[in-house]
């Protein structure tokens, strides 16, 4: 099922120069299929082969932040392992709204699991449909 913020994230990525290549990105392994929300590419400079990412969008609007985080991290780990087998050149990101980032990911409980599981996070503003920041393995940056 498509996340409520899927279109906002898609538009935000396009604004940043990404080309959406898959909506969704299908990963097939051992007779099973899973669907990452978005696949995108961006050519860097004169490179013919650019950077590839996969983005799973999560809203964190359920009644329990803990359950939402558990589900998101579990899904992230599954997708990351599948990408390592199938598309090792594609980097996985978990896309979360600025509100979810502040209330879940910047808190000690959320930081623990993001750091231990090396979760790449892209933070977006749903209203402005823009990317606010990229966090790669717990390191903050302003662009991917």
Secondary structure by P-SEA (a helix, b strand, c coil): ccccaaaaaaaaaaaacccccccbbbbbcccbbbbcccccccccccccccccbbbbbbccccccaaaaaaaaaaaaaaaaaaaaaccccbbbbbbbcaaaaaaccccaaaaaaaaaabbbbbbbbccccccccccccccccccc
